[in-house]
Every structure is written in C-alpha cells, then in structure tokens.
C-alpha cells in the first residue's frame, strides 16, 4: 500500500476462529516510522467464528519516505497471532 506522509492509513482486521476458538482477543499494533501513532478499535474483540475490528496508523508529516512494516498482534491467554502490512510512504 502507498500512502502520503501526514495521512492516516485505516484497516479492517478480520479475526477468524481456529479449532472452534471462543474467547476475547486483545489487539495491538506496532511498527511504522518513528513518531507514528497506532490504534485498534475496539481494543478487545469477542471471537467465535469471524469478528472484525478497525485499526489505523498515522504517518507523521516528517516521516522519511520509504517502506515500513506495521505488525498487528492478537493475544488471548497464552495464544498469540500476528499479521503484518507493508507501506510505502511518499511525499
């Protein structure tokens, strides 16, 4: 995905149960350029089958153009799963 610096990239996260999982999953995201702000809404999602959440990351105006990776993490007890997205930031 390509985005201009100073803009917010938004995502819809799809969470899918495996092995009949039924529980709460705490979401977080990390990575991106220095000074970026990452958020997940809601922060905790009840997953049984398929659930959705919204996430976003703000790329600051002073971001150096280049490619960045954002990691999305879901945690439920001892279970952890991650997914990544790659962004190219332009002027």
C-alpha positions in Angstrom: 0.0 0.0 0.0 1.3 3.5 -0.8 0.4 6.4 1.5 1.5 10.1 1.7 3.1 11.3 4.9 0.8 13.1 7.2 -2.1 10.8 6.5 -3.9 8.1 8.4 -3.9 4.5 7.0 -7.0 2.6 8.0 -7.6 -1.2 8.1 -10.4 -3.6 8.8 -9.0 -6.6 10.6 -10.8 -9.9 10.2 -10.3 -12.4 13.0 -11.1 -16.0 12.3 -11.6 -18.7 15.0 -9.4 -21.8 14.6 -10.3 -25.1 16.3 -13.6 -23.7 17.5 -11.9 -20.9 19.5 -14.4 -18.9 21.5 -12.9 -16.0 23.6 -11.7 -12.5 23.9 -8.7 -11.3 21.8 -6.7 -8.2 22.9 -5.5 -6.3 19.8 -2.5 -4.1 19.4 -0.4 -2.8 16.5 3.2 -1.6 16.4 5.9 -0.6 14.0 6.0 2.1 11.3 8.2 5.1 11.3 9.4 7.0 14.4 6.6 9.1 15.8 3.8 7.1 14.2 0.6 6.5 16.2 -1.1 3.2 16.0 -4.6 2.3 17.4 -7.1 -0.5 17.4 -10.9 -0.1 17.9 -12.1 -1.9 19.9 -9.1 -2.9 21.8 -10.6 -6.3 22.8 -12.8 -8.3 20.4 -15.0 -11.4 21.2 -14.1 -14.0 18.6 -16.3 -17.1 17.9 -16.3 -17.7 14.1 -15.5 -14.4 12.5 -15.1 -11.0 14.1 -13.9 -7.6 12.8 -12.0 -4.6 14.3 -10.8 -1.4 12.9 -7.1 -0.4 13.1 -5.2 2.6 11.9 -1.7 4.2 11.9 -0.9 7.8 11.4 2.3 8.5 9.5 3.7 11.9 10.7 4.3 14.8 8.3 8.1 14.4 8.9 8.2 10.7 8.0 11.1 9.9 5.8 9.8 8.4 2.6 10.4 4.7 2.4 8.9 1.3 3.2 7.7 0.5 6.7 6.1 -2.6 8.2 3.2 -2.5 10.7 2.6 -5.6 12.9 -0.9 -6.4 14.2 -1.0 -8.7 17.2 -3.9 -10.6 18.8 -3.5 -12.1 22.3 -5.8 -14.4 24.2 -4.3 -16.0 27.3 -1.2 -18.0 26.1 -2.3 -17.7 22.4 -0.7 -15.1 20.2 -1.1 -14.5 16.5 0.3 -11.7 14.3 -0.1 -10.3 10.8 1.9 -7.6 9.0 1.2 -4.9 6.4 3.8 -3.1 4.4 3.6 0.5 3.5 5.5 2.8 1.1 5.4 6.4 2.3 5.7 9.1 -0.3 6.0 12.9 -0.2 
